[in-house]
Amino acid sequence: MLLAILAIIAGFALLVWSADRFVEGAAVSAHYAGIPPLLIGMLVVGFGTSAPEMVVSAMAAVDGNPALALGNALGSNIVNITLILGVTALIAPIAVHSTIVRKELPILLAITLIIGAMLWDFTISAYEALLLITGFLLLIGWSVWSGIRTKNDTLATDMNAELNQQTLSLKKALMWLTIGLALLMVSSRILVWGAVEIAQQLGISDLIIGLTIVALGTSLPELAASIIAARKGEHDIAVGNVVGSNIFNSLAVIGIAGVIEPIRDITEAVFWRDWMVMLAATILLLLVAIRFGKTREINRAEGGLLFVCYISYTCLLSYAVR
């Protein structure tokens, strides 16, 4: 048990550090390649911070633990909205200006409903997983097209300011990109082993471990990125990071894990408890971020509400373990 706990702690620490190096290297490399700042903010930063979820879930599926992979994806989405945006808004209210972010929120809601439809029969087949990956690729194409057509978006302005502060050379950026990716693989392997070992010794399901410990740990890069962005006044990066990450988790993370190992024998609680909470959190985010006739801002009171939702969900999971 002690070795498994140490593996989780070491895995988390290395995961957060390597994810930060990976995203930084990818963003700077993309900037040198001439990719517009808006696309870097939407794709590289938003999706890149979900690299831990993708690698951890893929490793879990390879090891024959697809339930842990599913729990990681659903749990991370819940953590991203309730804990990360909640804590970030408590630190500094988050203004939502970007038209791209406001377009992506309804898409996130639609994807969440599709995931629910797939969970209705308590199985995600390889065919359904392929549909999710196809949807992810189509969404990337749409993002590129929208990014090229959109002018003067505040997310692009925030991202451009962030990139202009970078002093990495192209050679160093590529080096950190490679090292970050390699260490992501290693840390994910360590983390999955420790999580599964603890679950087996305590008699807790892989799903619960994925929804709690693993989901929280793999969401740490998003938490750090969102808090730093909000403190700098780069609000659209904070929101865009979470929205992009949740889209990535729903389509790519679940899709890749399902292709590797179809997710079968899903318990009813996954749909009626976990997916329902994820749906409610997504709807709540949509309501507070898009308010016609009012300031588009996630204020401290709403941030507190999101944080309370996270605490309540965690207590619900704790009750389920008993």
ZAKOL-423331 format. One record per atom (N, C-alpha, C): x, y negated, z negated. Coordinates in steps of 0.05 Angstrom, whole numbers, padded with zeros to 5 digits, always signed. Layout:
N
XYZ/...
! end
This chain:
322
+00017+00024+00000/+00000+00000+00000/+00017-00025+00000/+00039-00025-00017/+00056-00049-00019/+00069-00054+00008/+00078-00033+00021/+00091-00037+00047/+00072-00048+00068/+00047-00039+00067/+00026-00049+00085/+00021-00079+00080/+00019-00087+00055/+00014-00115+00048/+00038-00132+00058/+00062-00122+00053/+00086-00137+00063/+00086-00139+00094/+00076-00118+00107/+00075-00118+00136/+00055-00139+00146/+00033-00142+00132/+00013-00162+00140/+00024-00190+00136/+00037-00195+00113/+00048-00221+00107/+00069-00229+00127/+00088-00210+00132/+00109-00214+00152/+00098-00217+00180/+00078-00201+00186/+00066-00202+00213/+00052-00229+00217/+00037-00239+00197/+00024-00265+00200/+00044-00287+00204/+00065-00287+00187/+00085-00309+00188/+00099-00310+00216/+00107-00286+00225/+00120-00285+00251/+00100-00291+00274/+00075-00283+00270/+00055-00288+00290/+00050-00318+00294/+00047-00332+00272/+00042-00361+00273/+00066-00375+00286/+00090-00368+00277/+00114-00381+00287/+00117-00376+00317/+00115-00351+00325/+00119-00343+00353/+00097-00355+00371/+00072-00356+00361/+00050-00368+00376/+00055-00398+00382/+00065-00412+00361/+00072-00440+00365/+00094-00444+00386/+00114-00427+00384/+00136-00429+00404/+00126-00423+00432/+00109-00403+00434/+00098-00394+00459/+00081-00416+00472/+00063-00428+00457/+00046-00450+00468/+00062-00474+00475/+00081-00481+00458/+00098-00505+00464/+00114-00500+00490/+00126-00476+00491/+00142-00470+00515/+00125-00469+00540/+00101-00458+00538/+00083-00456+00561/+00074-00484+00570/+00067-00501+00550/+00057-00528+00557/+00078-00545+00570/+00102-00544+00559/+00124-00560+00571/+00132-00549+00598/+00133-00523+00601/+00140-00511+00627/+00119-00519+00648/+00094-00519+00640/+00072-00526+00659/+00075-00556+00666/+00083-00572+00647/+00086-00601+00653/+00109-00605+00673/+00131-00591+00669/+00153-00593+00689/+00144-00583+00716/+00126-00564+00717/+00116-00553+00742/+00097-00571+00757/+00090-00593+00743/+00072-00613+00756/+00042-00608+00752/+00035-00590+00733/+00007-00585+00727/-00005-00608+00713/-00029-00618+00720/-00041-00641+00707/-00045-00637+00677/-00041-00658+00661/-00044-00656+00632/-00071-00644+00624/-00093-00651+00638/-00119-00641+00631/-00120-00611+00632/-00109-00599+00653/-00109-00570+00656/-00091-00557+00635/-00069-00571+00628/-00052-00560+00607/-00067-00559+00580/-00082-00581+00575/-00098-00582+00550/-00120-00561+00549/-00133-00557+00573/-00155-00538+00574/-00146-00509+00574/-00126-00503+00591/-00118-00475+00596/-00095-00466+00578/-00073-00481+00579/-00049-00473+00565/-00052-00474+00535/-00061-00498+00525/-00064-00501+00496/-00089-00487+00486/-00112-00492+00499/-00137-00479+00490/-00136-00449+00490/-00127-00438+00513/-00126-00409+00515/-00101-00397+00503/-00079-00413+00504/-00053-00403+00494/-00054-00398+00464/-00068-00414+00449/-00070-00410+00420/-00085-00385+00413/-00099-00373+00433/-00113-00347+00428/-00096-00323+00436/-00071-00328+00443/-00053-00306+00449/-00051-00286+00426/-00050-00295+00401/-00049-00275+00379/-00073-00257+00379/-00097-00268+00383/-00121-00251+00383/-00119-00230+00406/-00110-00240+00429/-00109-00222+00452/-00089-00199+00448/-00065-00206+00438/-00045-00185+00435/-00052-00166+00412/-00062-00177+00390/-00070-00160+00367/-00093-00141+00375/-00113-00152+00389/-00135-00135+00398/-00126-00114+00418/-00109-00121+00436/-00098-00102+00455/-00083-00079+00441/-00066-00087+00422/-00051-00067+00407/-00070-00049+00391/-00091-00061+00379/-00110-00045+00364/-00124-00025+00382/-00132-00034+00406/-00145-00016+00425/-00127+00007+00434/-00102+00000+00439/-00082+00020+00448/-00079+00041+00426/-00080+00032+00401/-00077+00050+00378/-00103+00066+00371/-00123+00061+00388/-00149+00075+00383/-00166+00063+00362/-00163+00037+00357/-00179+00023+00337/-00194-00001+00350/-00212+00005+00370/-00226-00016+00383/-00245-00033+00365/-00254-00020+00343/-00271-00035+00324/-00256-00058+00312/-00230-00054+00306/-00214-00075+00295/-00211-00098+00316/-00208-00090+00341/-00206-00110+00363/-00231-00126+00365/-00254-00113+00364/-00280-00128+00366/-00283-00146+00341/-00277-00136+00318/-00280-00152+00293/-00261-00176+00294/-00237-00173+00305/-00218-00195+00308/-00230-00217+00326/-00242-00209+00348/-00253-00229+00367/-00276-00244+00355/-00296-00229+00344/-00320-00241+00333/-00312-00258+00308/-00296-00246+00291/-00288-00260+00267/-00272-00286+00273/-00255-00285+00293/-00239-00308+00300/-00257-00331+00311/-00277-00324+00326/-00296-00344+00336/-00311-00358+00313/-00319-00342+00293/-00332-00353+00270/-00313-00371+00254/-00289-00361+00250/-00269-00377+00235/-00262-00403+00250/-00260-00402+00276/-00253-00425+00292/-00273-00448+00287/-00299-00441+00289/-00319-00462+00287/-00324-00470+00258/-00328-00451+00240/-00336-00458+00213/-00312-00468+00196/-00290-00453+00196/-00268-00460+00179/-00250-00481+00191/-00241-00476+00216/-00222-00494+00228/-00233-00522+00234/-00256-00523+00248/-00269-00549+00253/-00279-00561+00227/-00289-00544+00209/-00298-00554+00183/-00276-00568+00167/-00253-00555+00164/-00231-00566+00149/-00220-00591+00164/-00217-00589+00190/-00207-00611+00206/-00224-00636+00203/-00251-00632+00204/-00269-00655+00202/-00269-00666+00174/-00264-00650+00154/-00262-00660+00126/-00238-00677+00123/-00216-00670+00137/-00191-00686+00136/-00195-00712+00151/-00206-00710+00176/-00211-00734+00192/-00234-00728+00211/-00256-00745+00210/-00279-00740+00228/-00270-00737+00257/-00282-00719+00272/-00273-00712+00299/-00292-00724+00319/-00283-00744+00334/-00299-00756+00355/-00297-00738+00380/-00320-00734+00394/-00321-00717+00417/-00327-00734+00441/-00307-00740+00457/-00310-00758+00480/-00309-00743+00507/-00293-00723+00508/-00286-00710+00533/-00311-00698+00547/-00315-00706+00572/-00337-00694+00588/-00332-00664+00593/-00307-00657+00595/-00300-00629+00599/-00309-00612+00575/-00303-00622+00551/-00310-00608+00527/-00340-00605+00525/-00355-00627+00532/-00384-00626+00530/-00396-00607+00551/-00381-00603+00573/-00390-00584+00593/-00385-00555+00584/-00363-00551+00570/-00355-00524+00562/-00371-00513+00539/-00382-00531+00522/-00398-00521+00499/-00423-00506+00508/-00439-00515+00527/-00461-00499+00536/-00452-00472+00549/-00429-00473+00562/-00418-00448+00574/-00411-00429+00551/-00399-00439+00530/-00393-00421+00507/-00418-00409+00496/-00440-00424+00494/-00465-00414+00484/-00476-00392+00502/-00474-00396+00528/-00484-00376+00547/-00467-00350+00545/-00441-00353+00542/-00424-00329+00539/-00430-00314+00513/-00436-00329+00492/-00443-00317+00466/-00469-00300+00469/-00488-00310+00484/-00513-00296+00489/-00507-00270+00506/-00489-00272+00525/-00482-00249+00541/-00469-00227+00524/-00451-00236+00505/-00439-00216+00487/-00461-00203+00470/-00481-00218+00462/-00503-00207+00446/-00518-00186+00462/-00523-00192+00488/-00537-00173+00505/-00521-00147+00508/-00495-00149+00509/-00478-00125+00512/-00478-00109+00486/-00480-00123+00463/-00479-00109+00437/-00506-00096+00430/-00527-00102+00446/-00554-00093+00440/-00556-00063+00438/-00540-00049+00455/-00541-00019+00455/-00517-00008+00438/-00504-00026+00423/-00482-00019+00404/-00459-00005+00418/-00454-00013+00443/-00432-00003+00458/-00423-00024+00478/-00396-00027+00481/-00386-00044+00503/-00370-00025+00520/-00381-00019+00543/-00368+00000+00562/-00345-00012+00577/-00330+00004+00591/-00308-00006+00607/-00319-00024+00629/-00342-00017+00640/-00355-00033+00661/-00362-00061+00650/-00374-00062+00627/-00381-00088+00615/-00356-00104+00608/-00335-00090+00599/-00309-00104+00594/-00298-00116+00619/-00300-00102+00641/-00290-00112+00667/-00306-00137+00675/-00332-00137+00670/-00349-00160+00676/-00339-00184+00660/-00332-00180+00635/-00322-00202+00618/-00296-00213+00629/-00278-00196+00637/-00252-00205+00648/-00257-00220+00675/-00275-00210+00691/-00282-00223+00716/-00293-00251+00711/-00311-00253+00691/-00322-00279+00683/-00300-00298+00673/-00280-00287+00659/-00258-00303+00650/-00242-00315+00673/-00236-00298+00693/-00221-00307+00716/-00237-00328+00732/-00263-00324+00734/-00280-00344+00748/-00280-00370+00733/-00280-00369+00706/-00281-00393+00690/-00254-00408+00693/-00232-00394+00695/-00207-00407+00699/-00208-00423+00726/-00219-00410+00746/-00221-00423+00772/-00239-00448+00770/-00261-00446+00755/-00278-00469+00752/-00264-00491+00736/-00248-00484+00716/-00233-00503+00700/-00213-00519+00717/-00199-00504+00735/-00180-00517+00752/-00194-00536+00771/-00216-00527+00783/-00232-00544+00801/-00243-00569+00787/-00253-00566+00763/-00264-00588+00748/-00242-00607+00740/-00219-00596+00732/-00197-00612+00723/-00186-00630+00745/-00185-00619+00770/-00176-00634+00793/-00195-00657+00799/-00221-00652+00797/-00241-00672+00804/-00246-00693+00783/-00240-00686+00757/-00246-00705+00735/-00224-00726+00733/-00232-00750+00731/-00214-00772+00728/-00218-00786+00701/-00196-00795+00690/-00196-00811+00665/-00210-00797+00642/-00205-00771+00639/-00217-00756+00617/-00199-00760+00592/-00212-00764+00569/-00197-00769+00544/-00179-00746+00536/-00188-00721+00543/-00171-00698+00536/-00145-00700+00552/-00146-00709+00577/-00122-00712+00593/-00104-00734+00581/-00116-00756+00571/-00100-00777+00559/-00086-00768+00533/-00101-00753+00517/-00089-00742+00492/-00067-00723+00498/-00071-00705+00518/-00051-00685+00525/-00027-00698+00537/-00031-00719+00553/-00008-00733+00566/+00009-00746+00545/-00004-00758+00524/+00011-00771+00502/+00027-00750+00487/+00015-00727+00483/+00029-00705+00468/+00053-00695+00484/+00050-00692+00510/+00071-00681+00527/+00094-00701+00529/+00088-00727+00529/+00108-00748+00532/+00126-00749+00507/+00117-00737+00485/+00133-00737+00460/+00153-00713+00460/+00149-00694+00479/+00166-00671+00480/+00194-00677+00491/+00214-00666+00479/+00242-00670+00488/+00255-00645+00498/+00240-00623+00500/+00251-00598+00509/+00258-00599+00539/+00281-00588+00545/+00288-00585+00574/+00273-00561+00585/+00272-00559+00612/+00258-00537+00624/+00270-00511+00616/+00297-00509+00614/+00311-00485+00607/+00302-00476+00579/+00302-00495+00560/+00294-00488+00532/+00264-00481+00531/+00248-00494+00546/+00219-00488+00546/+00214-00460+00556/+00228-00452+00577/+00225-00424+00587/+00236-00404+00567/+00257-00412+00553/+00269-00394+00533/+00249-00389+00511/+00236-00411+00500/+00217-00408+00479/+00192-00394+00488/+00185-00397+00513/+00162-00383+00524/+00167-00353+00524/+00190-00345+00532/+00197-00316+00533/+00200-00305+00505/+00215-00319+00487/+00219-00309+00460/+00193-00308+00445/+00176-00329+00448/+00150-00330+00435/+00133-00307+00443/+00132-00300+00468/+00115-00278+00478/+00125-00252+00467/+00152-00248+00467/+00163-00223+00457/+00157-00219+00427/+00160-00240+00412/+00156-00238+00383/+00126-00236+00377/+00109-00246+00394/+00080-00242+00391/+00074-00212+00392/+00086-00198+00411/+00082-00170+00413/+00091-00155+00388/+00115-00162+00379/+00126-00148+00355/+00109-00154+00330/+00103-00179+00326/+00088-00187+00302/+00060-00175+00302/+00048-00173+00326/+00021-00161+00328/+00021-00132+00321/+00042-00118+00330/+00045-00090+00324/+00047-00085+00293/+00064-00102+00280/+00067-00100+00251/+00041-00106+00237/+00027-00127+00246/+00002-00135+00233/-00019-00114+00235/-00023-00102+00259/-00043-00082+00263/-00037-00057+00246/-00012-00049+00245/-00005-00026+00229/-00013-00031+00199/-00005-00055+00189/-00010-00061+00161/-00040-00062+00155/-00056-00074+00174/-00085-00077+00170/-00099-00050+00170/-00092-00033+00189/-00104-00006+00190/-00096+00010+00166/-00072+00008+00157/-00062+00023+00134/-00078+00016+00109/-00082-00011+00105/-00097-00020+00081/-00126-00011+00083/-00138-00013+00107/-00166-00005+00111/-00169+00025+00104/-00151+00041+00113/-00153+00070+00107/-00150+00076+00078/-00131+00063+00065/-00126+00068+00036/-00148+00058+00018/-00162+00036+00026/-00183+00025+00010/-00211+00035+00019/-00211+00050+00040/-00237+00061+00050/-00254+00040+00063/-00242+00018+00073/-00257-00003+00086/-00255+00001+00116/-00276-00005+00130/-00276-00001+00159/-00257-00019+00173/-00247-00010+00197/-00230-00027+00213/-00244-00053+00221/-00270-00051+00225/-00286-00074+00233/-00284-00097+00212/-00288-00090+00186/-00287-00110+00165/-00260-00122+00163/-00239-00106+00165/-00212-00116+00165/-00207-00136+00188/-00218-00129+00212/-00215-00146+00235/-00230-00172+00231/-00254-00171+00219/-00270-00195+00215/-00259-00214+00194/-00243-00203+00176/-00233-00220+00154/-00203-00226+00156/-00187-00207+00147/-00158-00212+00145/-00146-00218+00172/-00151-00200+00192/-00139-00204+00218/-00150-00228+00232/-00176-00233+00231/-00188-00256+00244/-00177-00282+00233/-00174-00284+00206/-00164-00308+00194/-00134-00312+00201/-00119-00291+00201/-00091-00293+00207/-00085-00301+00236/-00100-00289+00255/-00095-00296+00283/-00106-00323+00290/-00123-00335+00273/-00134-00362+00278/-00116-00384+00266/-00095-00377+00252/-00078-00397+00240/-00066-00416+00260/-00058-00407+00285/-00047-00426+00304/-00068-00447+00312/-00094-00439+00315/-00115-00458+00321/-00119-00478+00298/-00117-00468+00273/-00120-00485+00250/-00098-00507+00250/-00074-00498+00253/-00051-00517+00253/-00053-00537+00275/-00060-00527+00300/-00061-00545+00323/-00084-00566+00320/-00107-00557+00309/-00130-00575+00307/-00125-00596+00285/-00113-00588+00263/-00108-00608+00241/-00088-00629+00250/-00066-00619+00263/-00046-00638+00273/-00057-00657+00293/-00073-00646+00312/-00085-00663+00333/-00104-00684+00321/-00121-00676+00301/-00140-00694+00289/-00125-00716+00274/-00104-00709+00260/-00089-00729+00244/-00075-00749+00263/-00069-00741+00287/-00057-00759+00307/-00078-00775+00322/-00104-00769+00317/-00125-00782+00331/-00131-00770+00358/-00120-00747+00364/-00124-00733+00389/-00148-00714+00386/-00172-00725+00383/-00195-00710+00375/-00204-00689+00396/-00201-00696+00421/-00211-00677+00441/-00193-00653+00444/-00168-00656+00436/-00151-00632+00435/-00160-00613+00413/-00168-00625+00390/-00178-00609+00368/-00202-00593+00375/-00222-00606+00387/-00247-00593+00395/-00242-00574+00419/-00228-00585+00439/-00223-00568+00463/-00207-00543+00456/-00190-00545+00436/-00174-00522+00428/-00192-00500+00417/-00212-00507+00401/-00230-00487+00389/-00249-00476+00410/-00261-00494+00427/-00279-00485+00448/-00265-00466+00467/-00242-00474+00477/-00226-00458+00495/-00219-00431+00483/-00211-00432+00458/-00203-00407+00444/-00227-00388+00441/-00250-00398+00435/-00274-00381+00432/-00282-00369+00458/-00280-00384+00480/-00286-00373+00506/-00267-00351+00513/-00241-00356+00507/-00220-00336+00512/-00225-00311+00496/-00232-00314+00470/-00237-00291+00453/-00260-00274+00464/-00282-00288+00472/-00306-00273+00480/-00302-00259+00507/-00288-00271+00525/-00284-00259+00552/-00259-00242+00554/-00236-00254+00548/-00211-00240+00553/-00204-00221+00531/-00207-00229+00506/-00199-00211+00484/-00216-00186+00482/-00243-00190+00482/-00261-00167+00481/-00259-00152+00508/-00256-00166+00530/-00254-00152+00556/-00229-00135+00558/-00206-00145+00551/-00181-00129+00553/-00182-00105+00534/-00192-00110+00509/-00194-00087+00490/-00213-00066+00500/-00236-00075+00512/-00256-00056+00522/-00247-00040+00546/-00230-00052+00562/-00219-00038+00585/-00199-00016+00576/-00183-00024+00556/-00163-00004+00546/-00177+00019+00532/-00198+00012+00516/-00212+00033+00501/-00241+00023+00497/-00261+00035+00512/-00289+00026+00508/-00297+00026+00479/-00312+00006+00471/-00319+00002+00443/-00346+00016+00438/-00346+00038+00425/-00370+00054+00421/-00377+00055+00391/-00401+00065+00386/-00411+00069+00358/-00409+00044+00342/-00416+00021+00354/-00417-00004+00340/-00440-00004+00320/-00435-00011+00296/-00456-00011+00276/-00477-00033+00280/-00501-00029+00270/-00522-00050+00273/-00514-00076+00260/-00497-00075+00239/-00489-00099+00225/-00473-00118+00244/-00459-00107+00263/-00444-00124+00282/-00462-00142+00297/-00485-00132+00305/-00504-00149+00320/-00520-00166+00301/-00533-00155+00281/-00551-00170+00264/-00537-00188+00244/-00512-00183+00238/-00498-00200+00219/-00477-00216+00233/-00457-00203+00245/-00433-00217+00255/-00440-00233+00281/-00453-00221+00300/-00460-00235+00324/-00480-00258+00319/-00499-00252+00301/-00519-00273+00294/-00505-00297+00281/-00486-00292+00264/-00471-00314+00251/-00455-00329+00272/-00443-00315+00291/-00428-00328+00312/-00446-00345+00330/-00470-00335+00336/-00489-00350+00352/-00498-00375+00337/-00505-00372+00311/-00514-00395+00296/-00492-00416+00294/-00467-00408+00290/-00444-00426+00289/-00441-00441+00315/-00444-00427+00337/-00441-00439+00364/-00463-00459+00369/-00487-00453+00362/-00510-00471+00365/-00506-00496+00347/-00496-00492+00323/-00491-00514+00304/-00470-00532+00316/-00449-00521+00327/-00427-00537+00339/-00439-00554+00362/-00455-00541+00379/-00467-00555+00401/-00484-00578+00392/-00499-00574+00371/-00517-00595+00361/-00502-00619+00350/-00480-00613+00335/-00466-00636+00322/-00447-00650+00342/-00439-00636+00363/-00420-00648+00382/-00435-00663+00405/-00459-00654+00411/-00474-00667+00432/-00500-00678+00421/-00500-00703+00413/-00524-00715+00401/-00531-00740+00418/-00551-00737+00434/-00559-00758+00452/-00569-00782+00436/-00559-00806+00443/-00568-00830+00430/-00553-00836+00404/-00534-00818+00396/-00519-00822+00372/-00489-00819+00379/-00472-00826+00359/-00444-00823+00363/-00437-00794+00365/-00422-00786+00385/-00414-00758+00388/-00390-00753+00370/-00396-00745+00345/-00375-00742+00325/-00382-00720+00306/-00362-00704+00298/-00366-00685+00276/-00356-00699+00251/-00375-00709+00235/-00366-00725+00211/-00360-00707+00188/-00352-00719+00165/-00343-00704+00142/-00366-00687+00130/-00390-00698+00131/-00413-00683+00120/-00418-00658+00137/-00416-00660+00163/-00420-00637+00180/-00397-00618+00178/-00373-00629+00174/-00350-00612+00169/-00353-00596+00144/-00364-00609+00123/-00369-00595+00098/-00390-00573+00102/-00410-00578+00118/-00431-00558+00124/-00418-00534+00138/-00401-00539+00157/-00388-00517+00171/-00370-00501+00152/-00356-00514+00134/-00339-00500+00115/-00356-00483+00096/-00379-00494+00087/-00397-00478+00070/-00407-00453+00085/-00412-00456+00110/-00420-00433+00127/-00399-00411+00127/-00374-00420+00128/-00352-00400+00128/-00351-00386+00101/-00352-00401+00079/-00352-00389+00052/-00375-00369+00049/-00399-00377+00058/-00423-00360+00056/-00419-00334+00071/-00408-00337+00096/-00404-00312+00112/-00384-00294+00099/-00362-00305+00088/-00342-00289+00075/-00354-00275+00051/-00371-00288+00036/-00384-00276+00013/-00403-00253+00022/-00416-00257+00045/-00433-00236+00057/-00417-00212+00064/-00393-00216+00075/-00376-00193+00082/-00366-00179+00057/-00359-00195+00037/-00350-00183+00012/-00371-00166-00001/-00396-00174+00001/-00418-00158-00009/-00421-00132+00007/-00416-00134+00033/-00418-00110+00051/-00397-00089+00044/-00374-00098+00034/-00352-00080+00027/-00359-00063+00003/-00375-00074-00015/-00381-00060-00040/-00398-00034-00035/
! end
